[in-house]
Amino acid sequence: MTETGRGLLRGPGRVRRSRWNPFWRFRRILFALGVFGFAVLAATLTALSGIPLDELDEIEELAQTSYLCTAEIESGCGPETATAQFSAGEDRVVLTFEDMPDVLVNAVVAAEDQDFWTHYGADPRGIARAAYQDLFGSGVIQGGSTITQQYVKNAFLTPEKTLDRKIREIVKAIKLEREISKEEILERYLNRIYFGRGAYGIQAAARTYFDKDVAELTLADSAYLAGLIRAPASGDVANHPDEAERRRRSVLDRMAADGYITLAEAEAAATAPFDVVDSRRREGLGEVRGAGYGTEYFVEAVRQQLVALEDLDDGQLYTGGLRVYTTLDHDLQLAAYETVTDELNPAAGDPSASIVAVDDQGRVVAMMAGTDFSTSQVNLALGRDGGGSGRQPGSSFKPIVLAEFLEQGFSAQSLFEATSPMTFEGANDGADWIVRGGGSPDGYRDTLDALRVSSNVVYAQMMLQVGPQQVVGLADRLGIEAELPPVSALVLGSGEVSVLDMATAYSTIAGRGVHLEPVLIERIEDADGRVLCWYPSNGRCADDEIRLGDPVLDPAVAGQVAYAMQQVVDVGTGGRARLANAPAAGKTGTTQDNRDAWFVGFTCDLTAAVWMGHVGAPGAPVQTMDDFRGEEVQGGGLPATMWSRFVERATANAAPCTDLAIDTGFDGTVLNRNLSTTTLGPCAPVELAVAPDEEGVDPEATTTTEPCDPCFVDPDTTTSSTDTTVAGDDPGTGAATADPCPTGTPGPDESTTSTSETTTTTAGEATTTAPPTTAETTTTAAPTTTAESTTTTAEATTTTAASTSSSAEP
């Protein structure tokens, strides 16, 4: 009995206590440490209690306008030098506490500070409650700071997240509650805080979101506005309906739990429709310098980046007195705008165009994204991120496939069959994939020559060799942020990208395979000149001002791709992009029925992408450019011409450019040697005739030996008058014809060129006859959906035109 009693009293009892409270053994030490910590905190708070509180009447003067400056302003950004400004403006209407309805006050208190009416400025229980909710995911919108602390932070302190600032915040909150009433604190708080959409204060918020006065706010309205306070941008029902509904219900649940409303009232308000009006203006954006040549699109893109930046509090952009130093060069922006508008007038029915230029540090120095911001805010340079849609890149995507091919260890001197058309069984999601364009009389081409003439049939085989998924991965590393379909037809441009995407990817190749995120902002400073953020991108700041980039492609591979693209400009489809006094490398691209036309390329220290096409209405088919001023628009035509004009102007005052970072090693595994009796050497630059000038005068041709490939005449052109083939760029069904290189023009770009007279060439000499004429080709797009869709073919119908054309695309 005695042993059993001891066991019950001591054994099991002590084991259970030790098991459930492992710190019991150290309780005295922990108590002593707690007392010591409290004493230190008390001493700290006592020491800080002497900090004077700012005059309450001057608090509202702390709101400061922020300024945006462009690249030519290196320091001293302010009202005299700014291109744009961000401020609250007239979006604040101060109310008294008596003007604020009880339903609104109760919603804000329930959401932000449950014990507001009873605490003394700081609330230990509220901090513990917020920590518990963070740990266990209750979803209730309530933070650890009291309303008084939030007001103090906004009115007196900076937003940095440090222990020192937090202690000062608590001390000032306690002092403030000793000096003014709870009602006055809440009044000042609700008149000051930011609700999103440029609205500061509750009256501006009521007008902005519901187009009504604050006195007219319903329970559902009040709960919605209270839910916006912590993070307005991510709670706006226009952009995040699910999050807005979750926040409103959370506020209503808390109001019911605290006794402000009944459960039935909470349920009725939670299921009520959102009567939020559309946002009808830009937030706090003043007059923009350079608006006449498209700077508003760039400024708006910068504003959106600033709003999304994690290191800035909501509303700090409009009241924080920031100095935002951007990368835009006004001279280059004007050059891009005039390059487009000198050629096109979309208001008169012409196609639109966009130009994005990126320097060798990844800075976006020009963004021609539209001609009239007041009419359309869609940024044509940013694709879906700009409010529009992505556009298919056509054959401008082929250099990325070439890069992946070389990266996998194959040689650029590899040979591929070059007959047109070619059928690839089962390559189209199990169906046959029929590809036309880019045949050769020899029956083969190497990869470099195939890029020069934009051979669809060769690059289709390369895509099947390397795999679509691998190409998508490389495109992502090079800087294409758009989501691309991993389908075979991607090599012919079936995915959708933005103009900025293509400029970024090509700039990575130009930079020897080192990728730099494109940036619109160099740095952000506070009103005192302290740098708060370097090179923000994707919502985050860089670590410091030094940009090293990420090596994503072997430098030798990048150099070989650059060499191949230089041949495109020198003797290929991109002849109209040649620069007078500098080397250039690039690639043309045209999509089905000439809906999109591209030229993307680079010279020393500058990469630029030009896109041209009709914007189209939502849900309506995009208009083609098969008859623009009597001609088909193709990447080797007007887009290449605009690229050359812009780059010539943009680099007029730059250091002389003599050589690009090219590589001609061409090592690796040579595929298909047996296609030729001799292995072709690298394609050296060929001194062929330049493209006809603007007056249509065809300069005298120059003959030379072209070691990589003779000019080709596709046998298809001699056997069928309805299947006139061209060196093609059509996603899936292009055709091919005689290469017009020896006739005084560059090689045909991607699609619909025919010649009224043939050209004969022998090794080492060229005989030229009449220049090529433009022909019309009707094609059908290759797969453009993630299901790899279907590819159909259409026979090309050829007509003879009276005028000459330097290049043609599908």
C-alpha positions in Angstrom: 0.0 0.0 0.0 2.8 2.4 0.9 4.6 1.8 -2.3 1.4 2.2 -4.3 0.7 5.5 -2.6 4.2 6.8 -3.3 3.8 5.7 -6.8 0.5 7.6 -7.2 1.7 10.7 -5.4 5.2 11.0 -6.7 5.9 8.7 -9.6 3.1 9.3 -12.1 2.4 12.9 -10.8 6.0 14.1 -11.4 6.4 12.3 -14.7 3.2 13.9 -16.0 4.3 17.4 -14.9 7.7 17.0 -16.5 6.1 15.6 -19.7 3.7 18.5 -20.2 5.8 21.4 -19.0 9.4 20.8 -20.0 10.4 24.3 -18.8 9.2 23.6 -15.2 12.6 22.7 -14.1 14.0 26.0 -15.3 11.1 28.2 -14.1 13.2 30.2 -11.7 15.8 31.1 -14.3 13.2 32.0 -16.9 11.4 34.1 -14.3 14.5 36.0 -13.5 15.3 36.5 -17.2 11.7 37.8 -17.8 12.0 40.3 -14.9 15.4 41.4 -16.3 14.0 41.8 -19.8 11.0 43.7 -18.6 13.3 46.0 -16.6 15.4 46.7 -19.7 12.3 47.4 -21.8 10.9 49.7 -19.0 14.2 51.5 -18.8 14.3 52.0 -22.6 10.8 53.3 -22.7 11.5 55.6 -19.8 14.6 57.0 -21.6 12.6 57.5 -24.8 9.7 59.2 -23.0 11.5 62.5 -23.2 11.2 62.6 -27.0 9.0 65.6 -27.8 5.8 65.0 -29.7 5.4 67.0 -32.9 2.8 69.8 -32.9 -0.5 68.2 -33.8 -1.6 71.1 -36.0 1.5 70.4 -38.3 0.9 66.7 -38.8 -1.0 67.1 -42.1 1.9 69.0 -43.6 4.1 65.9 -43.6 2.5 64.6 -46.8 5.0 65.3 -49.6 4.8 65.0 -53.4 7.0 62.4 -55.0 8.9 63.1 -58.3 9.9 61.0 -61.3 12.9 62.0 -63.3 14.4 60.5 -66.4 18.0 59.4 -67.3 19.4 62.8 -68.0 18.7 63.9 -64.4 21.4 62.1 -62.3 20.7 64.0 -59.0 18.5 66.7 -57.6 15.2 65.3 -58.9 12.5 67.8 -57.9 9.7 70.0 -59.3 12.0 71.8 -61.7 13.5 68.7 -63.3 10.8 66.0 -62.9 9.1 64.4 -65.9 6.1 63.5 -63.7 4.9 63.8 -60.1 2.8 61.6 -57.8 0.8 63.3 -55.1 -2.5 63.0 -53.3 -3.6 66.2 -54.9 -7.3 67.0 -54.1 -8.1 63.4 -53.2 -8.3 64.2 -49.5 -11.4 65.7 -47.9 -11.1 66.2 -44.1 -14.1 65.2 -42.0 -14.9 65.5 -38.3 -15.5 62.5 -36.2 -19.2 63.5 -36.0 -19.4 63.2 -39.8 -18.4 59.6 -39.8 -21.2 57.1 -39.5 -21.1 54.5 -36.6 -21.2 51.6 -39.0 -18.0 52.7 -40.6 -16.2 53.5 -37.3 -17.2 50.1 -35.9 -16.0 48.3 -39.0 -12.6 50.0 -38.9 -12.2 49.3 -35.2 -13.2 45.7 -35.5 -10.8 45.2 -38.4 -7.8 47.1 -37.2 -7.9 47.4 -33.4 -10.4 45.3 -31.4 -9.5 46.9 -28.1 -9.1 50.5 -29.4 -11.5 52.0 -26.9 -9.9 50.4 -23.8 -6.1 50.3 -24.4 -3.6 53.2 -23.7 -2.0 53.4 -27.1 -0.2 50.0 -27.2 -2.0 46.7 -26.7 0.1 43.7 -25.6 -3.0 41.4 -26.0 -3.5 42.7 -29.5 0.1 41.8 -30.4 -0.2 38.4 -28.9 -3.6 37.9 -30.7 -2.0 38.9 -34.1 0.9 36.6 -33.6 -1.5 33.7 -32.8 -3.5 34.4 -35.9 -0.3 34.5 -38.0 0.8 31.2 -36.6 -2.5 29.3 -36.9 -4.0 31.1 -39.9 -7.4 32.3 -38.6 -7.7 34.7 -41.6 -9.1 37.6 -39.5 -7.8 40.9 -40.7 -6.1 42.4 -37.7 -2.5 43.4 -37.0 -0.4 43.8 -33.9 -0.2 47.6 -34.1 -3.1 49.6 -32.6 -4.8 52.3 -34.6 -2.9 54.8 -32.5 0.4 53.2 -33.4 -0.6 53.1 -37.1 -1.4 56.8 -37.0 1.8 57.7 -35.2 3.9 55.7 -37.8 2.2 57.5 -40.7 2.3 61.0 -39.1 5.6 61.1 -37.2 7.9 58.2 -38.3 9.4 56.6 -41.3 8.2 53.1 -42.5 11.4 51.2 -41.9 11.0 47.9 -40.0 13.4 48.2 -37.1 13.2 47.6 -33.4 14.2 51.2 -32.7 11.4 52.6 -34.8 8.9 50.2 -33.2 9.8 51.3 -29.7 9.5 54.9 -30.7 6.2 54.2 -32.2 4.9 52.6 -29.0 6.2 55.5 -26.8 4.7 58.2 -29.1 1.4 56.3 -29.2 1.2 56.2 -25.4 2.1 59.9 -25.2 -0.5 60.8 -27.9 -3.3 59.1 -26.1 -2.5 61.2 -23.0 -2.9 64.4 -25.0 -5.9 63.9 -27.3 -9.1 61.9 -27.1 -9.8 58.6 -28.8 -12.3 60.2 -31.1 -9.8 62.8 -32.3 -7.2 60.0 -32.9 -9.7 58.0 -35.0 -10.7 61.2 -36.8 -7.1 62.0 -37.8 -6.5 58.3 -38.7 -9.4 58.0 -41.0 -8.7 61.4 -42.7 -5.0 60.4 -43.3 -4.7 56.7 -44.4 -4.5 55.5 -47.9 -7.3 53.4 -49.4 -5.9 52.8 -52.9 -6.9 54.3 -56.3 -5.2 57.6 -55.2 -7.8 58.1 -52.4 -6.5 59.5 -49.1 -9.0 59.6 -46.2 -12.4 58.0 -45.9 -14.4 60.7 -47.8 -12.2 60.4 -50.9 -12.4 56.6 -50.6 -16.2 56.6 -50.4 -16.3 58.8 -53.6 -13.6 56.7 -55.4 -15.1 53.3 -54.8 -18.8 53.9 -54.4 -19.4 57.4 -55.8 -21.2 58.4 -52.6 -20.6 60.5 -49.5 -19.3 58.8 -46.4 -22.7 59.3 -44.7 -24.3 57.1 -47.3 -22.0 54.0 -46.8 -23.8 50.8 -46.0 -22.6 48.0 -43.7 -21.3 46.1 -46.8 -19.5 49.2 -48.1 -18.0 50.0 -44.7 -16.7 46.4 -44.3 -15.2 46.5 -47.8 -13.3 49.8 -47.1 -12.1 48.6 -43.7 -10.7 45.5 -45.4 -8.7 47.7 -47.8 -6.6 49.5 -45.1 -3.8 47.0 -44.7 -3.1 46.5 -48.4 -5.4 48.4 -50.8 -3.9 47.2 -54.1 -4.3 43.5 -53.4 -7.9 44.0 -52.0 -9.4 46.0 -54.8 -12.4 44.0 -56.1 -11.7 45.2 -59.6 -8.5 43.2 -59.7 -8.8 40.7 -56.9 -12.5 39.8 -56.4 -11.8 36.7 -54.3 -9.5 38.5 -51.9 -11.9 41.4 -51.6 -14.8 39.0 -50.7 -12.6 37.2 -48.2 -11.6 40.4 -46.5 -15.2 41.8 -46.3 -16.5 38.6 -44.8 -13.6 38.6 -42.3 -14.5 42.1 -41.1 -18.2 41.3 -40.8 -17.4 38.2 -38.8 -15.3 40.2 -36.4 -18.0 42.9 -36.1 -20.5 40.2 -35.2 -18.2 38.6 -32.7 -17.6 42.0 -31.0 -21.4 42.6 -30.8 -21.6 45.5 -33.3 -24.0 43.6 -35.6 -26.0 40.4 -35.5 -25.0 37.2 -37.4 -28.0 37.7 -39.7 -26.8 41.2 -40.6 -23.3 39.9 -41.2 -24.5 37.2 -43.5 -26.7 39.6 -45.5 -23.9 42.1 -46.0 -21.4 39.3 -46.8 -23.5 38.1 -49.7 -24.5 41.5 -51.0 -23.1 42.4 -54.5 -20.1 44.8 -54.7 -21.3 48.1 -55.9 -17.8 49.4 -56.6 -17.5 51.7 -59.5 -14.7 51.4 -62.1 -11.4 53.2 -61.6 -11.7 56.1 -64.0 -8.3 57.8 -63.8 -4.7 57.4 -63.0 -3.8 57.9 -59.4 -2.3 61.2 -58.5 -0.3 61.6 -61.7 0.4 65.2 -62.6 1.3 66.8 -66.0 3.8 64.6 -67.8 6.7 66.1 -69.7 7.1 64.5 -73.1 3.5 63.3 -73.2 3.4 64.4 -76.9 5.8 61.6 -77.7 4.6 58.8 -75.6 6.3 59.2 -72.2 2.9 58.7 -70.4 3.0 55.0 -71.1 6.4 54.7 -69.6 5.4 56.8 -66.5 2.3 54.7 -66.0 4.4 51.5 -66.2 6.8 52.9 -63.6 3.9 53.8 -61.3 2.6 50.3 -61.4 6.0 49.0 -60.5 6.2 51.3 -57.6 2.7 50.3 -56.3 3.7 46.7 -56.5 7.1 47.2 -54.7 7.2 45.2 -51.5 9.6 47.6 -49.8 7.3 50.6 -50.1 4.1 51.0 -48.0 0.9 51.5 -49.8 0.4 55.3 -50.3 4.1 56.2 -49.7 4.4 56.9 -53.4 1.9 59.8 -53.1 2.9 61.2 -49.7 6.4 60.1 -49.0 8.4 62.7 -51.0 10.2 60.0 -53.0 12.6 60.8 -55.8 12.3 58.1 -58.5 15.2 58.1 -61.0 14.2 56.2 -64.1 16.1 54.8 -67.2 14.1 56.6 -69.9 16.2 58.8 -72.3 14.0 61.6 -73.7 16.0 61.9 -76.9 15.8 58.2 -77.6 12.1 58.2 -76.7 11.5 61.0 -79.2 13.5 59.2 -81.8 11.4 56.0 -81.3 8.1 58.0 -81.4 9.0 59.9 -84.6 10.4 56.7 -86.3 6.9 55.2 -85.9 4.7 58.2 -86.5 6.7 59.3 -89.6 5.6 56.1 -91.2 2.2 55.2 -89.5 -1.0 56.9 -88.5 -3.1 54.4 -86.6 -5.9 57.0 -86.3 -6.2 56.9 -90.1 -6.4 53.1 -90.1 -2.7 52.3 -90.4 -1.2 49.5 -88.3 0.3 50.3 -85.0 3.9 49.8 -84.0 6.1 49.6 -80.9 9.8 50.1 -80.3 11.6 49.1 -77.1 15.3 49.8 -76.7 17.5 48.3 -74.0 21.1 49.3 -73.3 23.9 46.9 -72.3 23.0 47.3 -68.6 19.5 46.2 -69.1 18.0 49.7 -68.8 15.0 50.4 -70.9 16.0 53.7 -72.5 13.1 54.0 -74.9 9.5 52.6 -74.9 7.4 53.6 -77.8 4.2 52.0 -76.6 1.4 54.0 -78.1 0.6 57.4 -79.7 -2.2 58.8 -77.5 -2.5 57.8 -73.8 -5.8 59.8 -73.4 -7.4 57.6 -76.0 -5.9 54.2 -75.1 -3.9 53.3 -72.0 -2.9 49.9 -73.5 0.9 49.6 -73.5 1.8 47.9 -76.7 5.4 47.3 -75.5 4.4 45.2 -72.5 1.9 42.7 -73.9 -0.5 41.3 -71.3 1.3 43.3 -68.5 0.4 46.4 -70.4 -3.3 45.7 -70.6 -3.3 44.2 -74.0 -2.3 40.8 -75.4 0.9 39.2 -76.5 1.8 38.9 -80.1 3.3 36.0 -82.1 7.0 36.5 -82.8 7.2 34.6 -86.1 10.7 33.7 -87.2 12.3 36.1 -84.8 12.1 33.2 -82.4 14.5 31.0 -84.5 17.7 32.3 -82.9 16.5 31.0 -79.6 16.1 27.5 -81.1 19.6 27.9 -82.6 21.0 28.8 -79.2 19.5 25.7 -77.6 20.8 23.5 -80.5 24.3 24.8 -79.9 24.0 24.6 -76.2 23.2 20.9 -76.5 26.6 20.3 -78.1 25.7 20.3 -81.8 27.8 22.2 -84.3 26.4 25.2 -86.3 27.8 23.4 -89.4 25.3 20.6 -88.9 23.3 19.8 -92.1 19.6 19.3 -92.5 17.4 18.3 -95.3 16.1 21.3 -97.1 13.2 20.3 -99.4 9.8 22.0 -99.3 7.3 21.0 -98.2 8.3 18.5 -95.5 5.9 16.3 -93.5 6.8 15.3 -89.9 4.7 12.4 -88.8 3.1 12.6 -85.4 4.9 15.9 -84.6 1.7 17.9 -84.1 0.3 16.4 -80.9 0.2 13.0 -82.7 -0.9 14.4 -86.0 1.3 15.1 -89.0 3.0 18.5 -89.1 3.4 19.9 -92.6 6.0 22.7 -93.0 6.9 24.7 -96.0 9.6 27.2 -96.8 13.4 27.3 -97.1 14.2 24.6 -99.6 17.5 24.4 -101.4 18.5 22.9 -104.9 21.2 20.9 -103.1 18.6 19.4 -100.8 20.3 20.5 -97.6 21.4 23.6 -95.6 23.5 24.1 -92.6 22.0 25.9 -89.6 23.7 29.3 -90.3 22.6 29.5 -93.9 19.1 28.3 -92.8 18.9 31.3 -90.4 20.1 33.7 -93.1 17.3 32.7 -95.4 14.9 31.9 -92.5 14.3 28.3 -93.6 11.2 26.9 -91.9 11.9 23.3 -92.9 15.4 23.3 -91.4 14.4 24.9 -88.2 11.4 22.6 -87.8 13.9 19.7 -87.8 16.1 21.5 -85.3 13.2 22.0 -83.0 12.3 18.3 -83.1 16.0 17.5 -82.4 16.3 19.7 -79.3 12.8 19.4 -77.9 10.2 22.2 -77.3 10.3 22.0 -73.6 14.1 22.7 -73.6 13.5 25.7 -75.9 10.9 27.1 -73.6 13.3 26.8 -70.6 16.0 28.6 -72.5 13.6 31.4 -73.6 12.7 31.9 -69.9 16.3 32.1 -68.9 17.0 34.6 -71.7 14.4 36.9 -70.4 11.0 36.1 -72.1 8.5 36.3 -69.2 5.5 35.4 -71.3 4.2 31.8 -70.8 5.1 29.9 -73.9 3.5 26.7 -75.2 5.9 23.7 -75.4 4.9 22.8 -78.9 6.9 22.2 -82.0 5.5 25.2 -83.9 7.0 27.5 -81.3 10.1 27.6 -83.6 7.9 29.3 -86.2 6.6 31.8 -83.7 3.3 30.2 -82.4 3.7 31.5 -78.9 2.8 35.0 -77.7 5.4 37.5 -76.4 5.8 41.2 -75.7 8.1 43.6 -77.4 10.0 44.0 -74.2 10.4 40.2 -74.0 12.1 40.0 -77.4 14.4 43.0 -76.7 15.4 41.4 -73.4 16.1 38.0 -74.9 18.2 39.4 -77.7 20.1 41.7 -75.3 21.1 38.5 -73.4 22.6 37.1 -76.6 24.3 40.4 -77.3 25.8 40.3 -73.8 27.5 37.0 -74.3 24.8 35.1 -72.6 24.6 37.2 -69.4 21.0 38.0 -68.6 20.1 41.3 -66.9 16.5 41.9 -65.8 15.1 44.8 -67.8 14.6 47.8 -65.5 12.6 51.0 -65.8 13.9 52.4 -62.5 17.5 52.9 -61.5 16.9 53.9 -57.9 14.4 55.4 -55.4 15.5 58.0 -52.8 13.6 59.5 -49.9 13.2 63.2 -49.5 16.5 63.5 -47.8 18.4 61.8 -50.6 18.9 58.4 -49.0 18.6 55.5 -51.4 15.7 53.2 -50.5 15.8 50.9 -53.4 18.1 49.9 -56.4 16.8 48.6 -59.7 13.3 47.3 -58.6 12.0 44.4 -60.7 9.1 42.0 -60.1 8.2 43.7 -56.8 11.7 43.6 -55.2 14.7 45.8 -54.9 18.2 44.7 -56.0 20.9 44.3 -53.3 23.0 47.2 -54.4 23.8 49.4 -57.4 26.2 47.0 -59.0 24.4 44.9 -61.7 26.3 41.7 -62.5 23.6 39.7 -64.3 23.1 36.0 -64.5 25.1 33.9 -67.0 22.4 31.8 -68.7 24.1 30.9 -72.0 27.6 29.8 -72.8 29.5 32.8 -74.2 30.7 30.9 -77.2 27.2 29.8 -78.0 25.9 33.4 -77.7 28.8 34.6 -80.0 27.9 32.0 -82.6 24.2 33.0 -82.6 25.3 36.6 -82.8 27.4 35.7 -85.9 24.5 34.0 -87.5 22.2 37.0 -86.9 24.9 39.3 -88.3 24.7 37.3 -91.6 20.9 37.8 -91.6 21.6 41.6 -91.8 24.6 41.5 -94.0 23.5 39.0 -96.7 20.1 37.7 -95.6 16.5 38.6 -95.0 17.3 41.6 -92.8 19.1 43.7 -95.3 17.0 46.8 -94.7 18.3 46.9 -91.1 21.9 47.5 -92.1 23.6 50.5 -90.4 25.7 52.9 -92.3 28.7 53.0 -89.9 28.3 50.1 -87.5 27.8 46.3 -87.6 24.3 45.0 -86.7 22.8 41.5 -86.0 19.2 40.6 -85.9 16.3 38.6 -87.2 13.1 39.2 -89.1 9.8 37.7 -88.2 6.3 37.6 -89.8 3.2 35.6 -88.7 0.3 34.1 -90.5 -1.4 36.4 -93.0 1.0 39.1 -92.0 -0.8 39.9 -88.8 2.5 40.6 -87.0 5.8 41.8 -88.4 9.1 42.1 -86.4 12.6 43.1 -86.6 14.7 42.5 -83.4 18.5 43.1 -83.3 21.5 44.8 -81.7 24.6 46.7 -82.3 27.3 47.6 -79.8 25.7 48.5 -76.4 22.1 48.8 -77.7 19.3 46.2 -78.5 16.0 47.2 -80.0 12.8 45.4 -80.9 10.3 46.7 -83.5 6.8 45.2 -83.7 4.2 46.2 -86.2 0.6 45.1 -86.5 -3.1 46.1 -85.9 -4.1 46.1 -82.3 -7.7 44.8 -82.9 -10.8 45.0 -80.7 -11.4 42.6 -77.8 -12.9 39.4 -79.1 -12.5 40.4 -82.8 -10.0 38.9 -85.3 -6.8 40.9 -85.8 -6.7 42.6 -89.1 -4.0 41.4 -91.5 -1.3 43.5 -93.2 -1.4 41.8 -96.5 -2.4 44.9 -98.4 -0.9 48.0 -96.7 -0.4 50.7 -99.3 -0.5 48.0 -101.9 2.1 45.7 -100.3 2.4 43.0 -97.8 4.0 44.0 -94.5 6.8 41.7 -93.5 9.6 41.8 -90.9 12.3 42.4 -93.5 10.4 45.4 -94.9 9.1 48.3 -92.9 9.9 47.0 -89.4 13.6 46.5 -90.5 13.6 49.9 -92.0 12.2 51.5 -88.8 14.8 49.6 -86.8 17.7 50.9 -88.8 16.4 54.5 -88.7 15.9 54.4 -85.0 19.2 52.8 -84.2 21.1 55.1 -86.5 19.6 58.1 -84.6 19.9 56.5 -81.2 23.7 55.8 -81.7 24.6 59.0 -83.5 26.5 60.3 -80.5 27.7 57.0 -79.2 31.3 55.7 -79.2 32.2 54.1 -82.6 31.1 50.5 -83.0 33.4 48.4 -85.1 32.8 44.8 -84.0 30.1 42.7 -82.3 30.9 40.0 -79.8 30.8 37.1 -82.3 32.3 33.7 -82.2 33.1 31.5 -85.2 34.4 28.4 -83.5 31.6 26.2 -84.6 32.7 23.2 -82.6 30.5 20.4 -81.4 28.9 17.4 -83.1 28.1 17.8 -86.8 24.8 16.2 -87.7 24.1 14.7 -91.1 27.5 14.9 -92.7 26.3 12.4 -95.2 23.9 15.0 -96.7 26.9 16.6 -98.5 30.0 15.2 -100.2 32.0 17.8 -98.3 31.3 19.4 -95.0 30.4 23.0 -95.4 32.6 25.6 -93.7 31.2 28.5 -91.7 29.3 31.0 -93.7 31.6 34.0 -94.2 30.1 37.4 -94.9 29.3 37.7 -98.5 29.6 40.9 -100.4 26.3 40.9 -102.1 24.3 43.8 -103.3 22.6 46.0 -100.7 18.8 46.3 -100.7 17.2 48.9 -103.1 17.1 52.4 -101.6 13.9 54.3 -100.8 13.6 55.4 -104.4 13.6 51.8 -105.6 17.0 52.1 -107.3 18.6 48.7 -107.3 22.4 49.2 -106.8 24.8 47.2 -108.9 25.3 43.7 -107.5 28.7 42.6 -106.2 29.8 39.0 -106.8 31.8 36.9 -104.5 32.2 33.2 -103.5 29.7 32.0 -100.8 31.3 28.9 -99.3 28.3 27.9 -97.1 25.6 27.7 -99.7 24.9 28.5 -103.3 21.8 30.5 -104.1 18.9 28.1 -104.3 16.1 27.6 -106.7 13.5 25.3 -105.1 12.6 22.5 -107.5 8.9 23.0 -106.4 8.8 26.2 -108.4 9.5 24.3 -111.7 6.8 21.7 -111.2 3.8 23.6 -109.9 2.5 27.0 -110.6 0.2 26.9 -107.5 2.9 26.0 -105.0 5.5 28.7 -105.5 7.8 28.2 -102.5 9.8 30.8 -100.6 12.4 30.8 -97.9 9.8 30.8 -95.3 9.0 32.2 -91.9 5.4 31.2 -91.9 4.4 29.2 -88.8 3.7 26.0 -90.5 3.0 26.4 -94.1 5.3 28.9 -95.9 6.7 28.3 -99.3 10.1 28.9 -101.0 11.5 30.4 -104.2 14.7 31.4 -105.8 17.0 33.1 -103.4 17.3 36.7 -104.7 20.7 37.4 -103.0 22.6 37.6 -106.3 20.0 39.8 -107.9 20.9 42.8 -105.8 18.8 42.2 -102.7 19.2 40.3 -99.5 18.0 36.8 -99.1 14.2 36.3 -98.9 12.7 36.6 -95.5 10.1 34.1 -94.5 7.4 33.7 -97.0 5.9 35.1 -100.1 8.5 36.2 -102.6 8.6 35.1 -106.2 10.7 36.2 -109.0 9.6 37.3 -112.4 12.9 36.2 -113.8 15.2 33.5 -112.4 18.7 34.0 -111.2 21.6 31.7 -112.0 24.7 31.4 -109.8 27.9 29.4 -110.0 30.6 29.0 -107.4 32.6 32.2 -107.4 30.3 34.3 -109.6 26.8 35.5 -109.9 24.7 36.5 -112.8 21.9 38.9 -112.0 18.8 39.5 -114.0 15.6 41.4 -113.1 15.0 42.0 -109.4 12.5 39.9 -107.5 8.9 40.8 -107.4 6.5 40.4 -104.5 4.0 37.5 -104.6 1.0 36.9 -102.4 0.8 33.6 -100.4 -2.1 32.4 -98.5 -1.1 30.3 -95.4 -2.6 28.9 -92.3 -1.0 29.1 -88.9 0.8 26.3 -87.2 -0.4 25.3 -83.7 -0.8 28.1 -81.3 -2.4 26.5 -78.3 -1.0 24.5 -75.5 -2.7 21.5 -76.9 -0.3 21.9 -79.8 -3.5 22.6 -81.8 -3.4 21.7 -85.5 -1.4 22.8 -88.5 -3.1 23.0 -91.9 -1.7 23.8 -95.2 -2.8 26.0 -98.0 -1.5 26.3 -101.5 0.2 29.5 -102.3 -1.2 31.6 -105.2 1.4 33.7 -106.9 0.8 37.0 -108.7 3.4 39.1 -110.4 3.8 42.7 -109.1 5.2 45.5 -111.0 7.4 46.9 -108.3 10.4 45.4 -106.6 10.7 44.2 -103.0 13.9 43.6 -101.1 12.4 40.8 -99.0 9.2 39.1 -98.2 7.6 37.2 -95.4 4.4 35.3 -94.7 
